Amino acid sequence: MGASPHATVDVRDMLCAQALATVARALAPLRAGDAVEVRCNAEDVQRDLLIFAKDRGHAVRVTGQAVLRIEKG
């Protein structure tokens, strides 16, 4: 997980469903190993994104305050 992210997605101030849909759209065209950096500012959104990513086999980690890196699995 060291390469630069393929895309940056800003889901700050979105509701959970909006954020999940936005991240899913960003991940869809990527190949396994490509990553998306996600900026979020709500704990519930971050929690849901962590669950979303893990449930779909994507590697995910918190890289900063309110920043997630999701690598497509």
PEDA-V661017 format. One record per residue. RES is the residue in one letter. PSI is psi in whole degrees, 0 to 359 (NA if undefined). D_CENTER is the distance of its C-alpha to the mean C-alpha in Angstrom with 1 decimal. Layout:
res: (RES & RES)
psi: (PSI & PSI)
d_center: (D_CENTER & D_CENTER)
This chain:
res: (M & G & A & S & P & H & A & T & V & D & V & R & D & M & L & C & A & Q & A & L & A & T & V & A & R & A & L & A & P & L & R & A & G & D & A & V & E & V & R & C & N & A & E & D & V & Q & R & D & L & L & I & F & A & K & D & R & G & H & A & V & R & V & T & G & Q & A & V & L & R & I & E & K & G)
psi: (41 & 342 & 161 & 146 & 148 & 329 & 157 & 131 & 128 & 110 & 19 & 139 & 15 & 155 & 163 & 311 & 319 & 315 & 315 & 317 & 320 & 315 & 319 & 319 & 322 & 325 & 331 & 312 & 354 & 157 & 161 & 134 & 339 & 153 & 155 & 134 & 129 & 125 & 124 & 156 & 13 & 132 & 321 & 323 & 315 & 316 & 314 & 323 & 322 & 315 & 314 & 310 & 312 & 320 & 335 & 7 & 18 & 144 & 138 & 142 & 155 & 123 & 354 & 179 & 117 & 30 & 126 & 149 & 119 & 119 & 124 & 132 & NA)
d_center: (13.3 & 15.5 & 15.2 & 13.9 & 10.6 & 11.5 & 10.0 & 8.8 & 7.6 & 9.5 & 9.2 & 11.9 & 14.8 & 13.3 & 14.2 & 12.1 & 13.1 & 12.4 & 8.9 & 8.3 & 10.5 & 9.0 & 5.6 & 8.1 & 10.5 & 8.6 & 8.1 & 11.7 & 13.9 & 12.5 & 14.6 & 14.0 & 13.3 & 11.5 & 8.3 & 5.9 & 6.0 & 4.6 & 8.0 & 9.0 & 12.6 & 13.2 & 13.4 & 13.4 & 10.2 & 8.6 & 10.7 & 9.9 & 6.1 & 7.6 & 10.3 & 8.6 & 7.0 & 10.4 & 12.5 & 11.6 & 12.3 & 9.2 & 9.6 & 7.4 & 9.0 & 9.6 & 11.1 & 12.8 & 13.6 & 10.8 & 8.5 & 5.7 & 5.7 & 4.5 & 8.0 & 9.3 & 12.2)
